[in-house]
Amino acid sequence: MGALPDPLVSVGYTNETLTDFTLGDATDSVLMFSWTQEVPYPGKRRLSGDVARSEIEVVRQDLDAVHLTVRAEVKTAYAEIFRLDRTRTILEESRKLLESFLETARRRYESGEGILENVLKAQTELMRLDTDLVILAQERRGVEVVLNALLGRPTDAPQGPALVPPRAENLDRASLEQAALERSPELGSLRASARREEVRLDLARKNLKPDFMWTASYGYRGSLDPMVVGMVGVRLPLYRRNKQAEAVVQTEYELLAAQRDVESLEVRTLAEVRDLVARTESARLQMRLYAEGLLPQARSALDSAAASYAVGRTEFVTVIEDFLSLLEFEQDYEMQRAGEAAALAALEPLTGIALLVPAGGAGEASPGEETHE
């Protein structure tokens, strides 16, 4: 864009009559070779190059945004697979526990101390767990397809078990908001577009100035002496009011629109960052409540109910209710952990900061549970 316009090369021939070839015999017969070069007004070529460089910066920012978005989507998909695998482990362990309750209920029924309803209730819950396991397997296959597509792998490529959850970095709301305003590729793209419009406006104003051109010609006249011609011309912007001046007005509005787009996206980006930070903090708070209160109490309640039922001091329905409550809390905990990961991953393209990193250690189990690899 900063180079000179392409030159014009032309060949022309002048003959004195329509009947005879007069080159070399008549003084006005000439074979002319011409070279014409247009020279833009000083500064136009530099501004044209600046516009092109601004376009490169816009595309570079767009590419960075795509990179960050794909990386965040990969992390979100992995976190979802980890949730599904952890939930499957929870269901399988719960199934084993429920089988032990079923065996206890069957023995009590056979000995005349229990009722058939308890056995049937336990069998119903076992079938429900089996159904949930089938649904989990289907969901995992769907997430595997998404993850393989993000990684550029065949959609049917198997994904091994997710043993390690991504480690979440600490959050600082003010730092994240500042990073979003300074490092967001999407904002960077709009700012680059605004800078491009500024340069285009300078170029539009410069286009109000005339351009120049020069021509050099060589005339071959056979046996006569050759001719040499030189010319200098000016391209006059005679219609600048209807063309170049209107282009300036158009570019001024485009620059104003680009600046307003930047301001709008800054506001929306800050709002989105604050919303995602709030979601992350909410998920962490709920995880802490589950880990420190609900899960330990639910496990204690289930252990107590199971022990009491074994000696005939409580009803089997109490055992089942406590069992289902614990199962629900364990699944909710994993859901909150996946929600935290999804919110942090969504923050990464906005801030340009890696907030989810590989844990690099053994698998992390739910609170109070051992690790299963």
Long-range contacts (C-beta under 8 A, 24 or more apart in sequence): 1-45, 1-48, 1-49, 1-51, 1-52, 2-45, 2-46, 2-48, 2-49, 2-52, 3-45, 4-37, 4-38, 4-39, 4-40, 4-45, 5-37, 5-38, 5-40, 7-35, 7-36, 7-37, 7-38, 8-34, 8-35, 8-36, 8-37, 9-33, 9-34, 9-35, 9-36, 10-34, 10-36, 23-220, 23-221, 23-222, 24-221, 24-222, 24-223, 24-224, 25-222, 25-223, 27-221, 27-224, 29-221, 29-222, 30-219, 30-220, 30-221, 30-227, 31-219, 31-220, 31-221, 32-217, 32-218, 32-219, 32-220, 32-227, 32-229, 33-217, 33-218, 33-219, 33-220, 34-215, 34-216, 34-217, 34-218, 34-229, 35-215, 35-216, 35-217, 36-213, 36-214, 36-215, 37-213, 37-214, 37-215, 38-211, 38-212, 38-213, 38-235, 39-211, 39-212, 39-213, 39-214, 40-211, 40-212, 41-206, 41-209, 41-210, 41-211, 41-212, 43-206, 44-203, 44-206, 44-207, 44-209, 44-211, 47-199, 47-202, 47-203, 47-206, 48-203, 50-199, 50-202, 50-203, 51-196, 51-199, 51-200, 51-203, 54-192, 54-193, 54-195, 54-196, 54-199, 55-196, 57-192, 57-195, 57-196, 58-189, 58-192, 58-193, 58-196, 60-192, 61-185, 61-186, 61-188, 61-189, 61-192, 62-185, 62-189, 64-185, 64-188, 64-352, 65-185, 65-186, 65-189, 65-349, 68-185, 68-348, 68-349, 68-352, 69-349, 70-150, 71-348, 72-345, 72-346, 72-348, 72-349, 73-146, 73-150, 73-345, 74-147, 74-150, 74-151, 75-166, 75-341, 75-345, 75-348, 75-356, 76-341, 76-342, 76-345, 76-346, 77-143, 77-146, 77-147, 77-150, 78-147, 78-162, 78-166, 79-165, 79-166, 79-337, 79-338, 79-341, 79-342, 79-345, 79-356, 80-143, 80-338, 80-342, 81-140, 81-143, 81-144, 81-147, 81-159, 81-162, 82-162, 82-164, 82-165, 82-166, 82-338, 83-334, 83-335, 83-337, 83-338, 84-136, 84-139, 84-140, 84-143, 85-140, 85-161, 85-162, 85-163, 86-334, 86-366, 87-136, 87-331, 87-334, 88-133, 88-136, 88-137, 88-140, 89-372, 90-327, 90-330, 90-331, 90-334, 90-366, 91-129, 91-132, 91-133, 91-136, 91-327, 92-133, 94-129, 94-323, 94-326, 94-327, 94-330, 95-126, 95-129, 95-130, 95-133, 97-323, 98-122, 98-125, 98-126, 98-129, 98-323, 99-126, 101-306, 101-309, 101-316, 101-319, 101-320, 101-323, 102-126, 104-306, 104-309, 104-310, 105-316, 108-312, 113-312, 114-316, 118-316, 118-317, 121-316, 121-317, 121-320, 122-316, 122-320, 125-320, 125-323, 125-324, 161-373, 163-362, 163-363, 163-373, 164-358, 164-359, 164-360, 164-361, 164-362, 164-363, 164-364, 165-337, 165-341, 165-359, 165-363, 165-364, 166-341, 166-344, 166-356, 166-357, 166-358, 166-359, 167-356, 167-357, 167-358, 167-359, 167-360, 168-280, 168-340, 168-341, 168-344, 168-355, 168-356, 169-344, 169-353, 169-354, 169-355, 169-356, 169-357, 171-277, 171-280, 171-281, 171-355, 173-273, 173-274, 173-277, 176-273, 176-277, 176-347, 176-351, 176-353, 177-270, 177-273, 177-274, 179-351, 179-352, 179-353, 180-269, 180-270, 180-273, 180-350, 180-351, 181-266, 181-269, 181-270, 183-351, 183-352, 183-353, 184-269, 184-349, 184-350, 184-351, 184-352, 185-349, 185-352, 186-265, 186-269, 186-349, 186-350, 187-262, 187-265, 187-266, 187-269, 190-258, 190-261, 190-262, 190-265, 191-262, 193-258, 193-261, 194-255, 194-258, 194-259, 194-261, 194-262, 196-258, 197-251, 197-254, 197-255, 197-258, 198-255, 200-251, 200-254, 200-255, 201-248, 201-251, 201-252, 201-255, 204-244, 204-247, 204-248, 204-250, 204-251, 205-248, 207-237, 207-244, 207-247, 207-248, 208-237, 208-240, 208-244, 208-245, 208-248, 209-237, 210-234, 210-235, 210-236, 210-237, 211-235, 269-350, 272-350, 273-347, 273-350, 273-351, 276-343, 276-344, 276-346, 276-347, 276-350, 277-343, 277-347, 279-339, 279-340, 279-343, 280-340, 280-343, 280-344, 280-347, 283-336, 283-337, 283-339, 283-340, 283-343, 284-340, 286-332, 286-336, 287-333, 287-336, 287-337, 287-340, 290-329, 290-332, 290-333, 290-336, 290-367, 291-333, 291-367, 291-368, 292-367, 294-329, 295-326, 295-329, 295-330, 295-333, 295-366, 295-367, 295-368, 296-367, 296-368, 298-322, 298-325, 298-326, 298-329, 299-326, 299-368, 301-325, 301-326, 302-326, 330-366, 333-366, 333-367, 334-366
